[in-house]
Structure formats: C-alpha cells, structure tokens
Amino acid sequence: MYPKDKYWSSLVTFLIENLPNGEAFIDPEVLLYEFPMVFPYQILKDINLSNYNIEYIVFHRHLYEDLTNDYLDFIQSNFKPVWGNYLFVVYKRNRSPKEKIKALKYILYTSILELNFNKYYKPMKEEKTGILITTYNRPDYLYQLLLSLVDRKEEILVVNDGSDFKFSIDYQKIKDKFSTVTYIDNPKNMGLVFSLNTGFSYFLSDPDLNWVHYFQDDVMIHDDFFITLDKVKNKKEYPIVTGLYREPHKILKKGVINEVDVYFLHSAPAQHILMHRQYLYNNLPIKTVAR
C-alpha cells in the first residue's frame, strides 16, 4: 500500500470529491486500491490513449520512469492542471472557467511542473524489433532463411507447427546450428493462426519490443529489405506493412514514403508482415475458424 502521508490523503480526497463514480482516469498503480476503474502508468505503452475518453490524469513527480514521451505529449496537448501539491498534479481534459480560477491556488506546483516538463522526456531508444518465423515440414527452407538472418541483431523466434516426426532430425540439426534462436515446438499441427498467436504473444510479453517481423519459412530476403522497411514503417500512420506484393491483392493507390515507392493495399500476402506492437495488442488473438 502507498504510505498514507498528507500528500496522498489530499489527492485521494480531491479525486473522491470531483470524479463521478466509475470514472476512468490515468494514475500511479497504487491508486488501484482506492479507485478500481483506472489506467495505471505501466500499461501506457500498450494502449492508444486517443481511443479512450480519459477526463483526468494524475501526475506523480517521482514515478516518471513509467511514463512515455507519447504520454507526456498527450498531457500537454489535451489537458490543463486543475489541482496540485508537492507530489501530485491532477490534469483535466475539459477544464471549466471556474476550475481554471480555482487552479490558481495550486499555481506554485502546477507551473513548476509545466516549466520542467522536458526533464521527464527520455532519449529516444533504438527501436527493438523481433523476428517471428513459422515452419511446417520444411526444414530445408527454414535453414536457408535462418542462414540469411545469421548476422541480424533482432531476437528470432521459430514456431514449429507440429511438423511430422520424419523431419525431427533435420529440425534438431537446425537448432544445433542456430543455437541463439528461440524455438517453440507445437505438440501437433494446430494451423498457422495458432502459431501466429503463440509467436506474437511471446514477443508482446517483452515491454521494450516495438515491432515484429513475421516470415513464413520459404521467404527469400533481399539485401536492402530491412533498410527499406525501416523507411516506410510508422507507428501511427503505417503500423502494418509488408515487403512483398502478389496478385490478387488489389492495389488501392500508389505512393512514395521517404523516397520509397509503395502500394497501399486492403490485404497482403501472408509470407511477410511487419507490425507495431500497438497494432498487435489491439488485434490479438487472431481469430481461428473451426476445422
């Protein structure tokens, strides 16, 4: 439990008096004990804040390690302070004129925080990416694909969708050859969607991972493949892209992104897809069809 000091107590009192019952807001995780309907800081990486009708946000000065730059920008662009003390500042999306006047009482705390917002910004990390490969009864293809990825720094996960026993020796040789790769062996053939859900869930368990490449085991990769995809991908505008085009996927239009010629599609071949974690988080599990 959070220590019941005067700053904590005054925050809880303010929230009880001002929040409607069941109101969702963003806060330090410890407030879950007092207010069950909240979004703790720790999940901010995995939700799109614009999709939620968040009215209040609680900012704790000493918990900025859990904050993201997107979250800080979200506060500054959409919220205004309405209350504060030495440790906490409460922001509101739709601040009334009366609340604006009341907030002057807490100007010492809120203005200092506003002036020093930049100190909470973290330097941009190099985006962490994973590579998921599914395979079924094709160890020779998998071997060639892993050979082409041997110098890549991304974590590689291979999900074997219950390949036949006669291929077990060949797959074991691959495991021995590429020992830094992670392998998951399904006990039986459950279908591609099952393997995709398994692999994507594995990568989403890493909170620092941002993107996941998915390859089927028979893909051949060109030398400039990863460089080109890095120029095109974008968390907000292009969270799902592919490096492969095949008929009969309809081309909606053609365009250029960062000097790369691209097609805009409604659907894409399953042999390769690159997805941002937010897109995966919003769309998993992939639905299966009973066979």
N, C-alpha and C positions, 0 to 999 in steps of 0.2 A: 504494500500500500504506500501511497505517497505521503510524506510527512505532513502532518496537519499544522503547518505554520500559518501565519496571518495572511501571507500572500495567496496561498492555496485556498484558504477559507473564504477570503473576499472574492476570489474568482468564482468559486462554486456558488456563492450567494448571488453574484451578478447573473450567472447563467440560469439559475433556478428562477430568478425573478423576471428574466427577459426572454427566455426561449419557450416557445409553445411546447406542449407535451409531444414527445416523439420527434422533435425537430432534429434533423441530421446536420452535423457540423464536423469540422476537422479539428483535431486536438491531439495533445500528447496521449499516448496509450493508457496512461494511468487514470485518465478521466473515464475510462470504460466502467470503472467501479461505481461511478456516480451517474453516468449517462450512457446507457447501453446503445443508443442509436447514434453512433459516431463513426467517423472515419479516422483511425489513428494514422499518424505520420508515416508509419512503416509501410503502408500499402500504397503510398502516393505514386510509386514507380509503376504500379500495375493498374492504375485507373486513369481514365481520361476525365479530368475534372469538369470539362465543359459539358459532359453528359449528365451531370448531377446538379440538382437545384440546391446548392450549398449556400446558405444565408450567412452563417457565422464561421469564423476561423479563429482559433486560439493559437497565438504565437508564444512559445516558451523560449526565452533568451538563451538558455543553456542546453537546448536539445537540437541545435541546428545541424548536428551531424546526420540526423534523419531526414533533413529537408533536401529537396532537389531544386535546381535552378528554375525548372519549369514551374514549380510550385511558387517560388518567390516572385516570378514574373506574373503569375496568376493573381497573387495577392495585390501587387502594386497596380495591376491593370483594372481590377474589378472590385476592389474593396477599399473601405475607409475605416480608420480606427474609431471606435466608439467608447472604449474603456481601457484602463491600464493600471498596472502597478509596477513595482521594481522587477518582477519576474515575468509577468504575463501581459500581453496586449491582445485585446479582442477586436477583430475586424468584422465589419458587416457589409454585405453587398449593397443593400438599398438603405442607405442612411438618411433618415428624415432630417429636415431643418432643425427640429428640436434636439435630435440626437447629436447633430453637429455642434450645437451650442453646449450641450452637456459634456461633449468630449473635450472642450477647452479646459475642463477641470483636470484632465489627465494629460495635458499637452506636454508636460515635462517628460513623461515616459514614452508617449507615442511619437513625439517629434525626434527624440534621440534615436529611437529605433528607425524611423524613416530616414534620418540623415546617415545612418550607419548600415543601411541595408546591404550595401555592396560587400561588407566584410563577411557576410554569410554565403556569398557566392563561392562555389567550388570551382577550381580549374577544370576545364573540360578533360575528361579521361579519354584515352583512345577507346573507341567502342569495341566491346568484347563480342565476338561472334562465334557461334558453334556450327558444326557441320554434321548433319544427320544423313545417314545412308541406310536404306533398307535393301535387303537382299533375300532372294529365294531361289535356291537350286542353281545359282550362277556364280560359283566361287571364282571362275576364271575372269569374269567381268569385274568382280569386286577387287580382285588382286590388281588388275590394271588401273582401276580408279584410285585405289589407295596408293599405288606407286606414283601416280601423278600428283598426289597430295602430300607426299612424304616430307616436303620442306615447309608446309604450311604451319603456322603457329596456333591456329584455332584448335580447340578440343574437337575430336572426331568421335562420334558415336555410331556404331553399326548395330542395327537391329535385324537379326536373322529371324525371318518369319517362319520358323519351324521347317527348315529345309529337310529334305529326305535324308535318311540315315546314310545312304550311299555316298553322300557328299561330306560327311562329318570329318573324314581325314583331311580332305582338301581345305575345309574351313579351319581346322586346327592348325594347319601349316600357315595359313594367313595370320592367325592370332599370334603364332610364334614369330613370324616375320615382322609384323607391325604391332609390337608389344605395347606401344604407347597409346594405341587406340582402345577405346572402351567398347565392350561388346555386351549385348543383351540377346540371349537366345530364347525365343518363344518356345514353349514346350510342344506346340503343334501349330500348324498353319491356321492363323486366325484372320488372315486377309490384310491387305495394305493399310486400311484405315486403322485397324487395331495397332499396327506397328507405328504408324504416324502418331497416334495419340500417345503411345508409350514414349517415343523419342522426344516429341515436343514437350511433354510433361517433365521429362528428365531435365531438359535444358531450362525450362521455366523455374525449376527449383533453385537455380543459381540467380540471385537477385542482381548480380552485376552484369549478366549477359543481356545484350540488346538485340542482336539479330541471329537468325538461324537459317543457314542454307540447307535445303533438302535436296538430295540427289538419289535417283534410282541407280542401281549398281552398274548399269550399262552405259552411263554417260561418259562422253569424252570431253575433256576440258581444254579450251584454247588458252594460249599463253597469257593473253590480256583479259581473260574472263573476269577475274576478281577486281581488277582495276576499273574495268568498265562498269561493273555493277555498283561499285562504291561511288561512282559519279552520279548514278541515277537514283539510288535509294534515298528515301526521305521519310522520317518518322511520321510526319503529319500528312504530306501530300502523296507519297508513294510508299506506303508501308508494306506492300506486297509487289514484288517484281519477279521477272523470270529472264533468264539468259537464253531462252530457247523459244523459237516460234515454229509452229507446224500447222498445216491445214487440218481440220476445217475451222479452226478458231478464227472468228470474224474480227477483222481489223476495224475498229470504230473510227480511228483517225491516226494520222502520223504526226510526229512532232520531234522536237530537239530538246534534250535536257543536258545542260552542262556540256554542250558540243557533242552529245551522243544522240544519234538518230534512234528513235524509239517508235514502237507501235503501242497504241492504247487498246486494250482488249477487255472483253467481258469475261473471258475464260482463257486458260493457258494449259499447255501440256503439263502432265504430272511429273515429267522426268527431272525438272528442276524448278524450285521456287525459293525465293529469299523473302523472309517475313520478319517484321519487327515484333518484339515480344508483346507489345500492346495489342497488336492485331491478333496474335495467337491467344493472348489472355481473353480477348473479347469473343473468340470464336471456338475455343476448345470446350468440350471434346468435339471432334469431327463426328458427325452422326453416321452411324452404321445402318446398313439395310440387312434385315434378316435374310439368310440364305437358305 
